[in-house]
Amino acid sequence: MKKIGFLSFGHWSDTPHSQTRTAADTLLQSIELAVAAEEVGADGAYFRVHHFAQQLASPFPLLAAAGARTSRIELGTGVIDMRYENPLYMAEDAGAADLISGGRLQLGISRGSPEQVIDGYRYFGFEPKDADHAEMAREHTRRFLEVIKGEGFAKPNPRPMFPNPPGLLRVEPHSPGLADRIWWGAGTRATAEWTAQQGLNLMSSTLLSEDTGVPFHQLQAEQIQRFRDAWKAAGHPREPRVSVSRSIFPIVSDLDRMYFGSARGGQDQVGYLDGGAARFGKTYAGEPEQLIKELADDEAIAAADTLLLTIPNQLGVEYNAHLLESVMKHLAPALGWR
């Protein structure tokens, strides 16, 4: 069985063809789409996090609200840029949202992606040592992972406003089990190995920031295998989870054909990102019978336990619920995902 969810970038724009013209539209529709996704049988509602952009940026109020409106579906991020995060404040927010959802959070985090502004984390009050922003993100991550374990570390006030329990104090609220539901967004094979060594689940998207000349799905499958090998070598006691993202659009109506008919026969793309070669996965669009054949050959999907469908959120809740239902009805059973 494979878990299937959606991944929303949460765009909004004040244009005639967008159904999310304001931030309020995007936030409220994101909650409604999580509800709709649960109703059609999907397993996850995941949201991107981008600062200084007309996209979703502060995930925990959204995750908490979606958690209060749903009962089964996983709620996650893909991904939180840890360069911008105060680890202790984030631990409080994450603990609260996880408790509201009944322990359904799946938090994807990473060192971040190309930004809308130059060194945006500095506006949030963070200055990396030796200008190493990637190491700053990993240090924030280490601290966050430490405090969500629930162990006391802060010396209590001898004259507190309210009585303290004995010993050192921890960040509250604490949500047991959250530490096992943290994912790292890895863009390379080496980072996937590091992810495994840290005991984090692996989140791999439609982009890898390296290129060896092989098709995207094969390179991503190698990344996943390296992650699993490193996990086994590290001797972690639990089984890890692995997610991949794909753009998949079954064409089952005239409206689908209008939106995505021209995307048929897509291919991988190779370009440059942050000064290095990068490979982008193709878009899958076509009639269900065609997609079943193409997706059956995707080695990375076969290697992962979770598939996140990137969605065009500006087309509105009703259409995106239709897309999810089409995948669940026409593709998932034939591919053995259910």
N, C-alpha and C positions, 0 to 999 in steps of 0.2 A: 504493500500500500504506500502511496506517495501523498504527502500533504500538498494541497494546492491553495495558494492565496493570491492576493493582488498586492502590487507595489505602486503607490501613487506618488508622483512628484509634487502634487498639490499646486499646480500652476493656477494663477488667475490673471486675467487681462480684460480691460474695459474695451472689448471689441464686439462687434455685432454677432459673431458666430460662437462666442464663448458663453457657456452657461455658468461659468464661475468668473464673475466680473470684479468681485471684491474679495478681500481676505475673509470676510464673514461668510460669503458664499462657499468658499473652499473649505473652511473649517466645518460648517454645518453639513455640507454635502459629504464630507469625509466620514462623519459620524453616521449619516444615513446610508452611505455605501457599505460601511462595516455591518450595519444591521441587515441590509439587503444581501450581502455576501453570505452571511450566516444562514439566511433563509433559503438560499439556493444550494446550500451544502458545501460551500468553500470552507477552508480550514484556517485562513489567516488574512488579516488586514494589516498591511505594512505601509509605512509612510517615510518618504525621504525628508531630510533636514538640510535646508540651505539658508544661510544667513545673508542679509542685505539683498534679498531677491524677492520677487513677487511669487513666493512659494512657501510651503509650510516650513516653519523654523523652530517653534517651541513645542516639542512633541508631547510633553507630559500632561498638560491640560487636555489635549486631544485624546490621548490614550485613556486617561481617566474617564472622560465623558463617554467614549466608545465602550469602555469596560462596563459602565453603568447601564448602557442600553443593550448590551449583548450578554449571552450566558455561556457560550461554548467556544467561539472563534478565538484564535490566537491574535494578539495585538502586538505589533512590533515596529521597529524602525529599520531603515536601510539607507543610510547609516547616520549616526550622530557623530559630528566632527569633534573629537576629544580635545582639540586645541582650544576650543571655546569654553570648555566646561570646568566649573568648580566641582571637584570630585565629591566633596561632602554634601553640597547643596543638591547635586545630581542624585546622590544616594538617597536623600530624603524624598525628592520628587519621585524617583523610581519606586521606592518602597511604598509610598502612598498610592501611586497608580496601580501597582501590582496587587496590593491588598483590595483596592476597589474592584479590580477585575477578577478577584478570586484566584490569583496566581497564574494569569494567562499571558503576562508580558514576555516577549522575546526581543531583547534589545540588541540591535545591530549597531556597533560602534566602529570607529576607525580613526586614522590620522587625518582624514579629510580629503577632499577633492579640490580641483581648481576653484578659486573663490571669485566672487563678484567684485571684491575690492582688494587692494593690496594689503596683505597681512592683516586681515580683518580681526583676528584674535587679539591684536594689540588694543583695538577699541574696546574689547571686553575686559581689558586689564591684565592680559597675560603677555609676558616678555620671555621668549625662549633663551636659555643659556647658550652662548656661542652661536646664536642665530639658528639653532637646530630645532625647528618647529616639529619635526617628526618625533624626535626624542621627547619633547615636551608633551606631545599627545600620548606617548606610551607611558610617561611618568604619571600623567593625570589618570590614565587607565589603571596603572598599578595601584594607585591610591584608592580609586573607586572600588576596585575588586577587593581590596583589603577591608574596607569599611562595610561593604554589603554582606560580609560573612557574619556580621552580628556580634563580633567580639568587642569588649570594652577597651577603650584606649585613652579616654579623656578623664583627667583628675577632677573629682566632684568638688563643688564648693562646700566648705564645712558649715556654711550658714545659708543653705539654699532657700528659695521661695517655697518649694514643695519638698517633701521627704524623698531622698534618693534610695534606690536599692543599694546593697553593699557592693563595694569594688568600683572599678573603673566604669565609666559610662560609654555607651555606644550611640551612634546616630539612630534616631527614631523618626518615623516608624520603621521597624525592621520587618522584612518579608522573607521568611524562610524559603529556600529553594531558588530565589532569584539568581544567585550566583551561578547556577548551572544553566541559566537561560540567557547568557550573554554571548553574542556572536561578534566576530571580527571580520570586517569587510576587507578582503585581501585581493590585491590586484596583480600579484605575481606568485610564482611557485615558491620562491624563498619566503615570502610573507606568509603563505599558507603553512609552511613548516613551522615558522615562528608561532603562528596562531595555535597550532597543535601543542607546542611546547608549553604554552601558557594555560592550556586546558580550556580554551574557548572554542565554541562552535564556529564553523566556517561559513561565511556569506560571500558568494562570488556572483558578480553581476554580468551584464551584457558587454563588459569592457574588461580587457586585461592590458595592463600597461607594459607589455612586452610582446614580442612577436618572433616565433621561430620558423615561420613559413608554413606551418601545418594549419588546417582548418581550426576555427575558433573552438568548436566543441571538443576537438581532440586535445588542444592545448589546455582547455579547462578541465578535461577529464584527467590529464596528467597532473594538474595542480591538485585536484581532489585526491588522487592516489598518493601523492607526496604528503598531503595532509594526514591521510589515514595511516600511512607508514610511520610518520613522525609521532602521531598520537599513540600508536601501539608501542613504539620505542620508549615513549615517556612514561608508560605504565599507568595512565590514568584509570581510575576504577570504573567509570561509566562509559557508555557508548556516546560518541559525539554525533551532532547533527550537521548536515551540509545542505545549504540552499543554493540554487542557481536562479537567475532571472532570465526571462525570455519575453519577447514581444510576439504574441500569438493571437491571430485574428481569424477565427472560423467565419467563412462567408456562407451564411444560411438565409440571408434576406437581401432585398434590393438595397436597403440602407447600408448593410455591411459592404456590399459591392461598391456603393458610391464612395464610402469612406476609404476602403482598403483594397479595392480591386487592383489598383495600380501597384500595390506592394508585392504582388505575386512574384515568385522567382527571385527573391532577394538573395544577396550574397554578402559574405563577410566584407568588412571594410578595414583597411589598414591606414593608419595616419600617425600623427605625432601628438603627444600629450606631455606637458611639462618637460619638453626637450628630448623625449625618447619615443621610440616606436611603440605603437599600441595597436591592438587588434580588437575590433568591434564585431559582436555577433550579428547575424542577419535577422531580419524580420520574417516570421512565418505567417503567411496569409494565403488562404485558399479554401476550397471546399473541404469538408471534413475528411473525405476519403484520401485526398491528396496529403493533407496535413498529418494524418495517421501514419502514412508511409514515411514522410520526411522526419517526423519526430521520433519514430522508432529507430532511426539511424543516429540520433543525437546522443553521443556517448556520455556527455556530461550530465544530461537529464537522467540517463539511466543510472549514473553513479551517485546522484544526489537523492536525499530523502524528501526534500521540499522544493517545490517549483513555485516561484513568484512571477505572476503575470503583470508586466508593466502595462498600465492602463492610460488611456487618453482622458484624464479626469475632467478636462474642459468640455467634453461632450455630455456631461451630466450623469446623474445617478441612474436614471432609467436605462440609458444605453449601456453604461458600464456593467450594470447588473445583468443585462442581456448577454454581454460578452462573456461574463463569468459563467452564466448558466449554459451558454453554448459549449464552452470548454468542458464543463462538468457533465453535460448530457451527451455530446457528440464525440469527444476525444478521450476523456479520462477512462471510461470503461474499456474501450477498444485497445488502449495502450497498457491495460493492467494496473492503472493508477487507483482503481477502486475494487 
